[in-house]
């Protein structure tokens, strides 16, 4: 599936430098929980070789539209997941994962570079940071996102994750095209006060303070990134400002999803999906 013979092995790497097995003795690791899952035309697995990671970095560069190589200091300490077409092996999606034992580890996260997260430092549950999620431009098959969520559901349940979080990105750095989306985030999806991230990055758009317009529901959903739409549909929340990240050519909002707050009906659907994915 596109891995170069003799490539450096990446499978079984730890997450954030820690053993990914449960501290309470459960020995399952990430590979056992989510690797080699499939839906329809697609197969998901961990990046197995350096060639997989190189291809994922190239896809990230294409999806985010960055000028240079999209590689940072967090890549070596994260677990990388790729989704490929079964026939031909073309990579259509990739993302990376990092597990934190609780909120006291937040300073080591990617998101903490951009957001002041002291409000979350007292969070006592295990946390999962999802980052660099991207789908190949032009790929609109909903099975890609469904497969990613099936894998994440398995991982959340298997590792006892209490909070998913990360930076949800809008393409480009011009705020005007996303005003309806930001107005909707302000109206319905701001983080609860006890978890609200504060401003840290030097260049931000404080949409909750600046926008006064009522959101156009249709236009806001059209402008919302697919992954963020999924978070919001499950009860996710966002920061009150967007970071203008010119290096990545994005606007992004801190996004959190408390697993315990996901509606029971939605949990059943996710677990049904996670049970239906076929082992390749």
C-alpha positions as MATLAB code, in Angstrom:
seq = 'XXXXXXXXXXXXXXXXXXXXXXXXXXXXXXXXXXXXXXXXXXXXXXXXXXXXXXXXXXXXXXXXXXXXXXXXXXXXXXXXXXXXXXXXXXXXXXXXXXXXXXXXXXXXXXXXXXXXXXXXXXXXXXXXXXXXXXXXXXXXXXXXXXXXXXXXXXXXXXXXXXXXXXXXXXXXXXXXXXXXXXXXXXXXXXXXXXXXXXXXXXXXXXXXXXXXXXXXXXXXXXXXXXXXXXXXXXXXXXXXXXXXXXXXXXXXXXXXXXXXXXXXXXXXXXXXXXXXXXXX';
ca = [
       0.000    0.000    0.000;
       2.700    2.491   -0.977;
       5.280    1.683    1.716;
       8.802    1.635    0.401;
      10.697   -1.648    0.944;
      13.159   -1.300    3.764;
      11.613    1.941    5.062;
      12.223    2.860    8.664;
       9.493    1.303   10.805;
       7.075    3.729   12.468;
       4.482    1.258   13.725;
       4.160    0.863   17.465;
       5.655    4.265   18.281;
       4.596    5.767   21.559;
       2.287    8.761   21.791;
       3.877   11.872   23.284;
       6.782    9.726   24.407;
       4.603    7.453   26.558;
       3.502    3.867   26.285;
       0.060    3.980   24.710;
      -1.205    1.002   26.734;
      -3.545    1.628   29.683;
      -1.917    2.272   33.034;
      -4.524   -0.034   34.567;
      -3.026   -3.069   32.812;
      -4.982   -3.225   29.569;
      -2.331   -4.109   26.992;
      -4.089   -3.059   23.802;
      -2.199   -0.402   21.892;
      -3.214    1.967   19.137;
      -2.277   -0.420   16.352;
      -4.478   -3.178   17.769;
      -7.431   -0.825   18.189;
      -7.546    1.025   14.916;
      -5.132   -0.293   12.322;
      -6.282   -2.063    9.164;
      -9.894   -0.955    9.277;
     -11.869   -0.433    6.114;
     -15.095    0.955    4.678;
     -16.018    0.586    1.037;
     -13.130    1.718   -1.151;
     -10.901    2.769    1.741;
      -8.500    1.262    4.259;
      -7.139    2.902    7.401;
      -3.929    2.007    9.194;
      -1.048    3.538   11.089;
       1.796    4.979    9.081;
       4.105    1.971    8.924;
       7.244    3.293    7.242;
       9.081    6.536    6.610;
       7.648    6.532    3.099;
       4.127    6.659    4.585;
       5.051    9.681    6.677;
       6.721   11.399    3.726;
       3.572   10.903    1.660;
       1.405   12.184    4.508;
       3.550   15.303    4.786;
       3.132   15.888    1.055;
      -0.653   15.514    1.365;
      -0.667   17.981    4.247;
       1.265   20.480    2.179;
      -1.200   20.091   -0.685;
      -4.286   20.323    1.539;
      -3.130   23.297    3.602;
      -1.480   25.081    0.694;
       1.756   25.809    2.552;
       4.797   27.073    0.691;
       7.329   24.774    2.311;
       7.411   21.280    3.753;
       4.838   20.774    6.510;
       6.991   19.104    9.143;
       7.309   20.230   12.745;
       8.696   19.158   16.109;
       5.483   17.310   16.979;
       5.662   14.839   14.084;
       8.286   12.572   15.713;
       6.281   12.265   18.952;
       2.828   11.690   17.432;
       1.177    8.608   16.004;
       0.269    9.096   12.339;
      -2.825    7.582   10.728;
      -3.399    7.309    6.986;
      -6.403    6.358    4.849;
      -5.772    4.959    1.369;
      -7.847    3.753   -1.518;
      -7.853   -0.048   -1.524;
      -7.258   -0.145   -5.265;
      -4.072    1.642   -6.210;
      -3.159    2.683   -2.685;
      -3.553    6.441   -3.157;
      -3.541    8.314    0.165;
      -6.749   10.330    0.601;
      -6.572   11.368    4.256;
      -4.106   11.607    7.106;
      -3.977   12.872   10.665;
      -1.861   12.563   13.779;
      -2.688   11.719   17.379;
      -1.238   12.461   20.801;
      -2.566   11.223   24.152;
      -2.247   13.268   27.337;
      -2.887   11.688   30.708;
      -4.740   14.781   31.975;
      -4.819   18.539   31.718;
      -1.472   18.957   33.459;
       0.175   17.719   30.245;
      -1.454   20.381   28.046;
       1.651   22.532   27.854;
       3.232   19.763   25.752;
       0.470   19.829   23.156;
       0.556   21.418   19.718;
      -2.501   23.528   20.523;
      -0.807   25.104   23.543;
       1.532   26.982   21.203;
      -1.423   29.099   20.078;
      -3.957   29.115   22.931;
      -3.699   29.911   26.623;
      -5.174   26.721   28.083;
      -4.800   27.189   31.826;
      -8.563   26.741   32.269;
      -8.180   23.148   31.101;
      -5.138   22.293   33.215;
      -7.340   20.926   36.012;
      -9.088   18.498   33.657;
      -8.609   15.061   35.231;
      -9.486   12.695   32.387;
      -7.311   11.318   29.609;
      -7.191   13.587   26.558;
      -6.605   12.975   22.861;
      -5.229   15.697   20.598;
      -6.156   15.258   16.943;
      -4.038   17.274   14.572;
      -3.177   17.981   10.944;
      -6.388   16.285    9.810;
      -6.708   16.688    6.065;
      -8.496   15.103    3.126;
      -7.063   15.199   -0.366;
      -8.511   18.212   -2.224;
     -11.338   17.139   -4.507;
     -12.194   14.022   -2.465;
     -15.795   14.365   -1.271;
     -16.698   10.768   -0.386;
     -18.266   10.815    3.114;
     -16.886    7.320    3.744;
     -13.462    8.884    4.323;
     -14.666   10.912    7.300;
     -16.837    8.009    8.491;
     -13.828    5.706    8.544;
     -11.779    8.249   10.479;
     -14.528    8.621   13.089;
     -14.916    4.850   13.358;
     -11.229    4.564   14.197;
     -11.371    7.469   16.643;
     -14.396    5.917   18.371;
     -12.502    2.660   18.856;
      -9.551    4.554   20.271;
     -11.658    6.749   22.567;
     -13.456    3.728   24.013;
     -10.356    1.535   24.166;
      -8.167    4.067   25.942;
     -10.779    5.745   28.113;
     -10.451    9.162   26.493;
     -12.527   11.869   28.171;
     -11.816   14.853   25.929;
     -10.884   15.197   22.266;
      -9.299   18.474   21.255;
      -7.297   20.186   18.560;
      -7.166   23.117   16.157;
      -9.919   23.106   13.511;
      -8.697   24.904   10.407;
     -10.349   27.066    7.788;
      -8.398   27.340    4.526;
      -6.738   30.712    4.021;
      -6.248   33.655    6.352;
      -8.984   36.055    5.179;
     -11.722   36.297    7.794;
     -14.404   37.934    5.625;
     -15.299   34.754    3.731;
     -16.060   32.952    6.998;
     -18.075   35.613    8.802;
     -21.264   33.528    8.787;
     -19.390   30.502   10.102;
     -17.798   32.533   12.886;
     -21.144   34.146   13.697;
     -22.637   30.667   14.067;
     -19.782   29.580   16.320;
     -20.376   32.630   18.482;
     -24.130   32.112   18.629;
     -24.224   28.385   19.405;
     -20.856   26.745   19.997;
     -18.588   28.736   22.305;
     -16.719   26.818   24.995;
     -18.226   26.812   28.477;
     -16.662   29.481   30.659;
     -14.828   26.935   32.818;
     -12.867   25.613   29.807;
     -12.649   28.720   27.617;
      -9.197   29.137   25.993;
      -7.692   32.598   26.217;
      -5.701   34.545   23.656;
      -2.024   33.657   23.340;
      -1.083   33.977   19.660;
      -0.076   37.455   18.451;
      -2.409   37.489   15.440;
      -6.039   36.585   16.139;
      -9.575   37.372   15.016;
     -11.739   37.831   18.104;
     -14.996   36.953   16.418;
     -17.071   36.621   19.588;
     -16.259   40.197   20.556;
     -16.331   41.750   17.095;
     -19.213   40.157   15.209;
     -22.728   41.481   15.682;
     -24.474   39.806   12.744;
     -26.954   36.968   13.003;
     -25.578   33.902   11.207;
     -27.032   32.605    7.969;
     -27.427   28.922    8.854;
     -26.969   27.622    5.315;
     -23.952   29.782    4.518;
     -22.310   29.042    7.850;
     -22.531   25.279    7.362;
     -21.189   25.546    3.807;
     -18.159   27.434    5.095;
     -17.533   25.142    8.079;
     -14.744   22.538    7.659;
     -16.166   18.971    7.591;
     -14.287   17.826   10.695;
     -15.485   20.851   12.665;
     -19.071   20.194   11.536;
     -18.721   16.681   12.950;
     -17.411   17.972   16.276;
     -20.238   20.478   16.569;
     -22.898   17.892   15.715;
     -21.686   15.873   18.718;
     -21.749   18.807   21.111;
     -18.249   20.158   20.544;
     -17.270   23.712   21.401;
     -14.689   26.243   20.252;
     -12.576   29.168   21.437;
     -13.993   32.678   21.166;
     -11.263   33.691   18.731;
      -9.520   32.301   15.683;
      -5.761   32.224   15.311;
      -4.468   33.625   12.021;
      -1.721   31.153   11.166;
       0.065   32.505    8.114;
       2.702   29.772    8.164;
      -0.005   27.123    7.707;
      -2.215   29.405    5.569;
      -5.168   28.841    7.874;
      -7.498   30.369   10.397;
      -8.056   27.934   13.223;
     -10.159   27.675   16.355;
      -9.419   25.571   19.404;
     -12.003   22.804   19.447;
     -13.000   20.539   22.321;
     -15.378   17.608   22.539;
     -16.210   16.112   25.932;
     -16.978   12.458   25.350;
     -19.383   12.300   28.291;
     -21.462   15.119   26.788;
     -22.028   13.434   23.407;
     -25.764   12.622   23.102;
     -26.510    8.953   23.721;
     -28.099    8.534   20.304;
     -24.970    9.872   18.633;
     -22.773    7.575   20.750;
     -24.803    4.577   19.608;
     -24.382    5.596   15.984;
     -20.627    6.050   16.397;
     -20.186    2.728   18.174;
     -22.327    1.025   15.567;
     -20.109    2.487   12.890;
     -16.982    1.427   14.769;
     -18.361   -2.096   15.000;
     -19.257   -2.234   11.328;
     -15.863   -1.321    9.908;
     -14.288   -4.369    8.338;
     -10.844   -5.622    9.198;
      -8.872   -5.526    5.963;
];
